[in-house]
Amino acid sequence: MEAELTALAASGATTLVQLMVQDGWSHVRGRLAAFFARGGDGTAVDGQLDAARTEVVTARQSGDTGTAADVEEEWRARLRRVLRADPAAAAELRALLAELGAPPAAAPISVVHNTIDGGTQNAPFVQARDINGALTLGTPPPPPA
């Protein structure tokens, strides 16, 4: 169950950050603030969401992917805490994500950081956990005449 909640929190945080940079943010913000406030006053959460949005927009404009990732991780942790504290929150978050068009969280999301070091690579290099479908490297052969 913990892996499912972690995956749901990750999906929610990813969706949240994606929504922050879209035009309809002002319509979505209130719904998200209400979710985080859990029936309380969402005013403080509104301000926190706006501050996070400003950070993400500024970071994306300057090409700073690290800051956007930090903001996403912050909201992922907050979502995990909400989901652990209130069992009913999981169903509510799933419904909210479905309404907002987010894909459902089916499996835990893992983070991988790859570094290729030690020289020049003169050929394609692929490192992956799963490759669904065909993978073609190089120039495909010409179609039959």
Salt bridges, closest charged atoms under 4 A:
GLU2 OE2 - ARG84 NH2 2.64
GLU4 OE2 - ARG94 NH2 2.35
ASP46 OD1 - ARG29 NE 3.25
ASP50 OD1 - ARG29 NH1 3.11
GLU72 OE2 - ARG76 NH2 2.92
GLU73 OE1 - ARG76 NH1 2.35
GLU73 OE2 - ARG80 NH2 3.51
ASP86 OD2 - ARG38 NH2 2.72
GLU92 OE1 - ARG38 NH1 3.00
GLU99 OE2 - ARG31 NH1 2.42
ASP130 OD2 - ARG129 NE 3.72
